[in-house]
């Protein structure tokens, strides 16, 4: 094989690699499409009243919901931001996170939301839910075995 043929094959291989990267990177970097956080069927299920529970000061982790906001009508699709924070040297146990849609049958949303979990945060740029009021329960446990549960509601316009 001549030097020119070797160079030609190397040049073709580099062009192919560059084209693959040019095509693959933008597709990988594109945001995920909106998905149904709550389906119309789930939204139509009978609602269960929230239990009246007190949440005193404890050693468990914190759960902060930054989006969707409580008490504000939210258009769909909407952003979801849930932050988990452990204290006293503990860490968040990702396997303990549970997210339930509060109906008579308590629909589990955990498997839908956990692909968006990273660095102790669930961050979803475009989630959909039907119009109406929706109640969610989020619970988590830290590496020391202390837990926290938060029940909140939001309204989709």
Secondary structure, DSSP 8 states (H G I E B T S, - for coil): --HHHHHHHHHHHHHHHHHHHHHHHHHHHS----EESS-HHHHTS-B-----------SS-EEEEEES-TTSEE-SSEEEEEEEE--TT--B-GGG-EEEE-BTT-EE-HHHHGGGEETTEEEEEEEE--SEEEEEEEEEEBTTS-EEEEEEEEEE-
